[in-house]
Amino acid sequence: MLDSGPTARNSNANSFLRGITVKKIKEIKASGMNVKKFIETKVLEIRRAVSEGQVVNALSGGVDSSVVTAIGHRALGNRLKTYFIDNGIMREGEGAMVAAAFKKLGIEIEVVDASGAFFSALRGITDPEEKREAVTQTFYKDIFGKLVVKSGAKYLLQGTILTDVDETVAGIKRQHNVFEQLGIDPEKAFGYRILEPLVELRKDGVRKVGRGLGLPESIFKRIPFPGPALAARVIGEVTPEKIALVRKATAITEKALKDIKAFQYLAILHEDRVTGMRGNKRIFGNQIEIRCWESLDARTARPTRLSFDVLEGIATKITKEIPEVVSVTYNITSKPTSTIEAV
Amino acid sequence: MLDSGPTARNSNANSFLRGITVKKIKEIKASGMNVKKFIETKVLEIRRAVSEGQVVNALSGGVDSSVVTAIGHRALGNRLKTYFIDNGIMREGEGAMVAAAFKKLGIEIEVVDASGAFFSALRGITDPEEKREAVTQTFYKDIFGKLVVKSGAKYLLQGTILTDVDETVAGIKRQHNVFEQLGIDPEKAFGYRILEPLVELRKDGVRKVGRGLGLPESIFKRIPFPGPALAARVIGEVTPEKIALVRKATAITEKALKDIKAFQYLAILHEDRVTGMRGNKRIFGNQIEIRCWESLDARTARPTRLSFDVLEGIATKITKEIPEVVSVTYNITSKPTSTIEAV
């Protein structure tokens, strides 16, 4: 089912919620699902819900947003406007890879360079929570919220999956929050509706649908990446220079570990400076921390017991290719007391 | 031979060096040395050099200063005044261990609590070189230099070994520097002399002499420790709280690795704060970095390929026993580009 969405048509906050039934979402399990039929049904549901309207969505390059973009375009063609917002804190080649993948499917996406806005918002912030908040706020309020309003579209397509819903109050409250995040006052914003065609699925179901839609393996194969992107991989203030550095370290680490069947792996740029040697001179340089996790569900995790050939190989490559870095460490703590990410 | 020392008896800086022959020191190799005869000779040389004078020295607890203290007391008894300066940045139980070892040999040493002076000197300093300089200056000028002057002794006993001399201009220049370090103007300080009975030996020879003098194995067995002590194991400003924390981590690390035949191992407290979990709550905590080196001569080094059982054991013990620490890493870089110590 498509979530029917809020239909607030007056200016009373209580009445916004009044009379709306919060439906319990029925899970569609990946095992035994009919992918072809699922896609056909969703395409028809989207067309029926939107009628002649315009729809807008933001593509991050992650699995969920990629799949919802593909299904939306199959239903609506050019009536779905897809923005890829380059926040300046993505991995090496991320934007190009995503744009190329969709071009191959005949889907045009608009790449919006918003890196300036994100780096401005991040300037001077060192607290991890404030950093995450700055990335989220900039995305929703400053960039995507304005694009939504500017587009004139009243329908918002989102790649919400059942796992996202589990921990929030399902339905209205959550959608109300989306508008608040976008800086759109739901009491004034008559007629906005949210389409969530993947909301009955879990991750494995979404992957099946993605393959059914012809999305390339590159979309599914990359290791998960957190919302605040490389900003979460820098300790202390985030600057374009630090992002460029950790981006290189991330590329080296992901390449070295791509065939390891690990739950998650990452490179973190520390703010601390340590003593090192370059050309027989003592210098103070940066340190990169590598983490590689064994985990089933991210609630607990252990460091992967990588061989020292692999570990020292990563350290050698990073210190060789990134002149600022003189020292590389590997995290040997479990979660808890560590967390998967450092920020 | 005992270094004959400077005999500057006028106030002209040039004439201080004029006419002094810089003697080349002849190495006594550990293999085949007659330890008993060496000790007897040095005892006699010290007695002859000092005659009825008073002698003073500083004992750090390291091998060289321990051996020179023992040989000095054998020669002079109570006419050698030995200070153990507690700088507040030593390892767990270091002062007590050293005092007990010498008490067993019938040697009384005076423990001077100078931790306040060292922490004052370190306050606000984050630059590694300035940190080292603050520790050195406080030791020589503020504490030991004043004790030397106050003691009235004109003879200074030092555990200099041949390796210390190798990279400096031998003889006069070096001893001139010692007085400058102590804040004693050698042009005005008539009659000060330095005794260096171990200056023909390398480390292995010193160990042989130490055993010949009856020093306990505990003096030789502890892993080498740098001059700036635990201040070199804290990134950023050094405070009593941070020293207490890295002292605990150092004790756990040294205990876990004491049977590993490594060149050097250490625990470093980072200034960066990382996200962690305690009692299901997200907190921001400290990170400890472990280093353990394979090396022949400290000029190049590689990380010891410790087992993950050992590595994770250290991380678990540190995060369990030190509530502030949520994350532990292991250094996987070689020297160069890393250095053995981080500060």
Interface residues (C-beta under 8 A of the other chain):
Chain A: P128 I235 G236 H270 E271 D272 R273 V274 T275 G276 M277 R278 R282 F284 G285 E289 I290 R302 P303 R305 F308 L311 E312 I314 A315 T316 T319 V325 V326 S327 V328 T329 Y330 N331 I332 T333 S334 K335 P336 T337 S338 T339 E341 A342 V343
Chain B: P128 I235 G236 H270 E271 D272 R273 V274 T275 G276 M277 R278 R282 F284 G285 E289 I290 R302 P303 R305 F308 L311 E312 I314 A315 T316 T319 V325 V326 S327 V328 T329 Y330 N331 I332 T333 S334 K335 P336 T337 S338 T339 E341 A342 V343
